[in-house]
Amino acid sequence: MSTKQCSHHKDKRKRILRRVFSVILIILFILLLTFLIIWAVLQPKKPRFILQDATIYAFNVTPVPNLLTSNFQVTVNSRNPNNKIGIYYDKLDIFATYRSQQITYYTTILPTYQGHKDTNVWSPFVYGTNVPVAPYNGAALSQDQSSGDILLTIKINGRLRWKVGSFTSGRYHIHVTCPAYIPFGNRNSGIAVGSAVKYQLSTKCKVSV
């Protein structure tokens, strides 16, 4: 085979590859455009979260060193407000903070799918053993507990995917922030559950996706 014929075959292969690549790009563009149009028409809404209650089993602060041991169970209600969009929760970690400092470990909520207009209720335990607390937060925490009122923040961080028909989007970060006002000083405001006390909260949470 001559050099001229070899060059001709190489050019032909290049043209075929370019055409295949162009077709793939066009198909991907059409799929993306279709998804964007559907997305714009459906106007997806963020899921809604409510912190329903908190059951306190342990909450002890030691002054020197500043350490916190806590164990409580929270009930979180999540609702998908969309009519035609499902939600895959691929990863959700829940924890508690006090004055912007994390005071418990992460607790993982199992992955789940939430259908159109569906509601999920989770009741994870949030806890920590001898968790170091900043000195200024330790003093404030002890003072708040003595006065009988503590404002904690329950947070959920994770990743989700949207499902529109047979199409599933990429992963998006989700951040949920729920204020939890715990009236420790008034056990009568809660419900005794053995040695623990359950407080009804019904607090709306802030959600960012």
C-alpha positions in Angstrom: 0.0 0.0 0.0 1.4 3.3 -1.0 2.0 6.3 1.4 -0.7 8.2 -0.5 -3.3 5.4 0.2 -2.3 5.3 3.9 -2.7 9.0 4.2 -6.1 8.8 2.6 -7.3 6.1 5.0 -6.1 8.1 8.0 -8.0 11.2 6.8 -11.1 9.1 6.3 -10.9 7.7 9.9 -10.4 11.2 11.3 -13.5 12.4 9.4 -15.6 9.5 10.7 -14.4 10.2 14.3 -15.2 13.9 14.0 -18.7 13.1 12.8 -19.3 10.6 15.6 -18.0 13.1 18.1 -20.2 15.8 16.7 -23.3 13.5 16.8 -22.6 12.7 20.5 -22.2 16.4 21.3 -25.5 17.2 19.6 -27.3 14.4 21.5 -25.9 15.6 24.8 -26.9 19.2 24.0 -30.4 18.1 23.2 -30.7 16.1 26.4 -29.4 19.0 28.5 -31.7 21.5 26.8 -34.7 19.2 27.3 -33.8 18.8 31.0 -33.4 22.5 31.5 -36.8 23.2 29.8 -38.5 20.6 32.0 -36.7 22.0 35.1 -37.9 25.5 34.3 -41.5 24.4 33.7 -41.7 22.3 36.9 -39.9 24.9 39.1 -38.6 22.5 41.7 -39.0 23.6 45.4 -36.7 22.9 48.2 -37.7 20.2 50.7 -39.2 21.4 54.0 -37.9 20.3 57.3 -39.5 20.6 60.8 -37.9 19.7 64.1 -40.8 18.1 65.9 -39.3 17.2 69.3 -36.2 16.4 71.4 -35.9 13.8 74.1 -33.1 14.6 76.5 -31.4 11.5 78.1 -28.2 13.2 79.2 -26.7 16.7 79.1 -23.8 17.3 81.5 -21.1 20.0 81.4 -17.9 19.8 83.5 -16.3 23.2 84.1 -12.6 22.3 84.3 -11.8 21.1 81.7 -14.8 22.2 79.6 -16.3 18.9 78.5 -19.8 18.1 77.4 -21.5 14.7 77.5 -24.9 14.6 75.9 -27.4 12.1 74.5 -30.7 13.1 73.0 -33.1 11.9 70.4 -34.7 14.3 67.9 -37.6 13.8 65.5 -37.2 15.5 62.2 -40.0 15.7 59.6 -39.0 16.2 55.9 -41.6 16.9 53.2 -41.2 17.0 49.4 -43.5 19.8 48.2 -43.0 19.0 44.5 -45.8 17.4 42.4 -43.6 15.8 39.7 -40.1 15.7 41.2 -38.7 13.1 43.5 -35.6 13.5 45.8 -32.8 11.0 46.5 -31.2 11.7 49.8 -27.8 10.1 49.2 -26.1 11.3 52.4 -27.4 13.1 55.5 -25.4 13.8 58.7 -27.1 15.3 61.7 -25.4 17.0 64.7 -25.9 19.7 67.3 -24.1 23.0 67.8 -24.0 25.7 70.5 -23.1 29.2 69.6 -21.6 28.0 66.3 -19.5 25.3 67.9 -20.2 21.6 67.2 -20.9 19.8 70.5 -21.9 16.3 69.3 -20.6 13.7 66.9 -22.1 13.2 63.4 -25.0 10.8 63.2 -25.7 9.4 59.8 -29.3 9.1 58.5 -29.7 6.2 56.1 -30.1 7.1 52.4 -33.6 7.2 51.1 -35.9 8.2 48.3 -38.7 10.7 48.8 -41.5 10.6 46.2 -43.8 13.4 45.0 -45.5 15.1 48.0 -44.1 12.4 50.3 -43.1 12.9 53.9 -40.3 11.2 55.8 -39.8 11.2 59.6 -36.4 10.4 61.1 -35.7 9.9 64.8 -31.9 9.7 65.1 -29.9 9.9 68.4 -27.5 12.8 68.6 -24.8 12.4 71.2 -21.2 13.1 72.3 -19.0 11.9 75.2 -16.5 14.3 76.8 -16.6 16.6 73.8 -14.2 19.6 74.3 -16.0 22.9 74.5 -14.4 26.3 74.1 -13.9 28.0 77.5 -16.2 30.9 76.7 -18.9 28.5 75.4 -18.4 26.1 78.4 -19.1 29.0 80.8 -22.1 30.2 78.8 -23.5 26.7 78.5 -23.2 26.1 82.3 -24.9 29.4 82.9 -27.7 28.7 80.5 -28.3 25.3 81.9 -28.4 26.7 85.5 -31.0 29.3 84.4 -33.0 26.5 82.8 -33.0 27.6 79.1 -30.6 26.5 76.4 -30.8 27.4 72.7 -29.1 24.7 70.6 -29.0 24.3 66.8 -29.7 21.0 65.1 -28.0 20.8 61.8 -28.2 18.4 58.9 -25.6 18.4 56.1 -25.6 16.1 53.1 -26.2 15.6 49.4 -29.3 14.9 47.3 -30.3 14.3 43.7 -33.5 15.4 42.0 -35.5 12.9 39.9 -37.6 14.1 37.0 -39.3 11.3 35.2 -36.5 8.9 34.2 -33.8 11.5 34.5 -31.8 11.9 37.7 -29.7 15.0 38.3 -26.2 15.3 39.7 -25.6 15.6 43.4 -26.4 18.9 45.2 -25.4 19.9 48.7 -28.1 20.4 51.2 -27.8 22.3 54.5 -30.6 22.3 57.1 -30.6 24.5 60.3 -33.1 24.0 63.1 -33.2 26.1 66.2 -34.0 24.0 69.3 -35.0 25.9 72.4 -34.8 23.5 75.4 -36.4 24.6 78.7 -34.3 22.4 81.0 -35.4 24.3 84.0 -39.1 23.3 83.6 -39.5 19.6 83.5 -43.3 20.1 83.6 -43.1 21.6 80.1 -41.9 18.2 78.8 -43.1 14.6 78.9 -41.3 12.1 81.1 -40.0 9.1 79.1 -38.4 7.0 81.8 -35.5 9.0 83.1 -35.5 11.3 80.1 -37.7 14.2 79.2 -39.3 14.8 75.8 -39.9 18.4 74.7 -42.3 19.3 71.9 -40.7 21.9 69.6 -42.4 22.0 66.2 -39.7 24.4 64.8 -39.4 25.2 61.1 -36.0 24.7 59.8 -34.0 26.8 57.3 -33.1 24.8 54.1 -30.5 25.7 51.5 -29.7 23.7 48.4 
